[in-house]
Amino acid sequence: MGLQTSQLINEPLGVDIQNPYNKSAKAVITMTELENEIVNGNVYIADLLFTLAAETSTDIGIITPSDTDIRIFTATLGADLSYVSLTLYEGVTFTGNAVAPYVNANRQSDNTGGLLSYSTFTVAPNISGATQLKQLATVGGSLIGQTSIGSTQSEQEYILLKRDTKYLFRFYNANASNTATVTASEKWIETDLTD
């Protein structure tokens, strides 16, 4: 269960700073601390816009670095139709090919992230045995004549990913006959929590 956007001003985001691996601890990352991470050049953003044919999927694979921690704090999915989903899997297998770009939220920073992100693959992703961590889906959209009315789902939830591990973001259009236009955004912090 994620925090609502309106809660972000007063509610902290997801992890005990003193013990970041304590997943049961109350969240203690505040918006001020998040702003400090942006100033320090540790926040990254990936935005996507693409079409997805009926009953098809597309994947974005990531490999987390071995020397820093990746902490996802925002996931947003939008589509002009209902029943488009985004699922995050941990422990998948794939061999990446084309790199999927992302940017530093601090445009004055020279920091480049250690996370590797792929939009195409030489060995296709396999989710057999993987752990499903999260799923978002568009709801309430409809096709009226030639006009699509869609929805956006946004979740503010803190996930501390494992180091040196492969993850997969899978987008799926469950509509039987209509192509969906999909937008997605992920935001994460990349720092070494052992310092």
C-alpha atoms as one frame of an Amber mdcrd trajectory, in Angstrom:
protein
   0.000   0.000   0.000   1.587   3.262  -1.104   1.258   6.755   0.223  -1.066
   9.112  -1.576   0.541  12.115  -3.249  -1.232  14.481  -0.850   0.410  12.725
   2.088   3.949  13.367   0.905   4.257  16.804   2.465   3.679  15.481   5.976
   4.431  11.784   5.682   7.934  10.313   5.405   8.944   7.849   2.705   9.808
   4.252   3.386  12.902   3.230   5.344  14.690   3.530   8.676  17.867   5.509
   7.893  19.679   4.029  10.896  18.868   0.512   9.683  17.839   0.680   6.008
  17.419  -3.083   5.740  14.755  -3.097   8.463  11.766  -3.274   6.144   9.279
  -3.372   9.030  10.488  -0.023  10.438   8.372   3.100  10.114   9.413   5.279
   7.203  11.656   8.172   8.150  12.733   9.751   4.841  11.161  13.213   4.720
  10.611  15.507   1.759  13.443  17.712   3.039  15.802  14.758   3.044  14.632
  13.837  -0.441  15.365  17.375  -1.611  18.859  17.021  -0.122  19.369  13.829
  -2.136  18.390  15.734  -5.288  20.836  18.531  -4.467  23.560  15.924  -3.897
  22.883  14.485  -7.355  21.624  11.112  -6.121  18.088  11.103  -7.599  17.405
   9.702 -11.075  14.339   9.718 -13.336  13.286   7.468 -16.207  10.308   8.533
 -18.341   8.780   6.408 -21.098   6.141   6.965 -23.791   5.223   4.139 -26.157
   2.358   2.220 -27.768   1.463  -1.319 -26.785  -0.608  -3.539 -29.070  -3.578
  -5.494 -27.728  -2.661  -8.424 -25.484   1.085  -7.816 -25.772   3.817  -6.874
 -23.335   7.105  -5.005 -23.372   9.945  -5.122 -20.868  12.541  -2.862 -19.286
  15.308  -4.779 -17.543  17.596  -3.285 -14.927  20.719  -4.482 -13.170  21.473
  -2.855  -9.832  25.095  -1.884  -9.071  27.194  -3.912  -6.631  28.581  -0.904
  -4.750  25.548   1.356  -4.234  21.930   0.984  -3.155  18.916   1.694  -5.370
  15.841   2.982  -3.555  12.738   3.371  -5.728  10.299   5.895  -4.275   7.834
   6.716  -7.061   6.165   4.598  -9.740   3.685   6.151 -12.164   1.746   4.394
 -14.934  -0.662   6.053 -17.328  -2.552   4.835 -20.380  -5.420   5.903 -22.609
  -7.171   2.582 -21.895  -7.993   0.506 -18.833  -6.272  -2.770 -18.019  -2.707
  -1.763 -18.803  -0.439  -3.036 -16.043   3.115  -2.533 -14.819   4.673  -5.346
 -12.783   8.085  -5.287 -11.088   9.909  -8.622 -10.762  13.086  -9.419  -8.809
  15.522 -12.190  -9.670  14.846 -12.503 -13.384  17.312 -13.629 -16.039  18.119
 -11.749 -19.252  20.972 -10.445 -21.356  20.549  -6.770 -22.175  21.225  -5.152
 -25.528  20.048  -1.558 -26.128  20.340   0.770 -23.140  17.204   2.543 -21.879
  18.252   6.098 -20.888  17.552   7.921 -17.627  18.602  11.311 -16.257  19.849
  12.871 -13.037  17.160  15.008 -11.381  19.856  17.554 -10.499  20.724  19.030
 -13.884  23.778  20.750 -12.353  25.267  17.439 -11.189  27.854  15.417 -13.105
  26.835  12.205 -11.312  25.954   9.287 -13.555  24.118   6.365 -12.032  25.525
   2.870 -11.737  22.175   1.248 -12.540  22.082  -0.470 -15.948  18.779  -0.281
 -17.837  17.847  -2.141 -21.032  14.970  -1.795 -23.478  15.937  -4.644 -25.826
  17.569  -7.987 -25.156  19.850 -10.520 -26.805  18.474 -13.139 -24.392  14.794
 -12.524 -23.582  13.768 -11.981 -19.953  12.630 -15.043 -18.033  10.494 -14.485
 -14.914  10.329 -18.155 -13.928  11.227 -18.308 -10.242  11.276 -14.510  -9.924
   9.592 -12.623  -7.089   6.790 -10.192  -7.957   7.341  -7.025  -5.904   4.712
  -4.609  -7.148   1.930  -4.149  -9.684   0.068  -1.078 -10.924  -2.822  -1.095
 -13.381  -4.870   1.577 -15.102  -8.557   1.462 -14.246 -11.640   3.367 -15.285
 -10.584   4.074 -18.851 -12.902   3.546 -21.784 -13.046   3.884 -25.535 -15.903
   6.148 -26.645 -16.111   6.312 -30.428 -12.592   7.270 -31.466 -11.804   8.969
 -28.151  -9.865   7.123 -25.461 -10.395   8.102 -21.841  -7.704   6.604 -19.662
  -6.270   6.895 -16.199  -3.025   7.278 -14.294  -1.917   5.300 -11.273   0.850
   6.699  -9.083   2.335   5.096  -6.020   4.677   6.689  -3.505   6.273   3.680
  -1.880   9.847   3.103  -0.878  11.559  -0.103  -2.052  15.200  -0.819  -1.273
  16.442  -3.105  -4.050  19.085  -5.793  -3.666  22.553  -5.023  -4.982  23.917
  -6.694  -8.125  20.505  -8.144  -8.998  18.396  -8.237 -12.147  14.900  -6.729
 -12.065  12.222  -6.434 -14.716   9.494  -3.868 -15.332   6.876  -5.615 -17.499
   4.130  -3.582 -19.185   1.109  -5.540 -20.400  -1.955  -4.423 -22.375  -4.818
  -6.770 -21.480  -7.247  -5.137 -23.909  -8.441  -7.691 -26.438  -8.517  -5.462
 -29.526  -7.187  -1.948 -28.786  -3.653  -0.556 -28.853  -2.766   1.493 -25.783
  -0.585   4.576 -25.527   1.399   4.176 -22.341   3.358   6.607 -20.187   5.485
   5.533 -17.261   7.875   7.192 -14.840  10.173   5.789 -12.185  12.182   7.821
  -9.682  14.927   6.431  -7.487  17.784   7.389  -5.171  21.235   5.895  -5.709
  23.616   6.089  -2.718  25.809   3.849  -0.613  23.826   3.248   2.586  26.808
   1.570   4.282  28.710   4.878   4.612
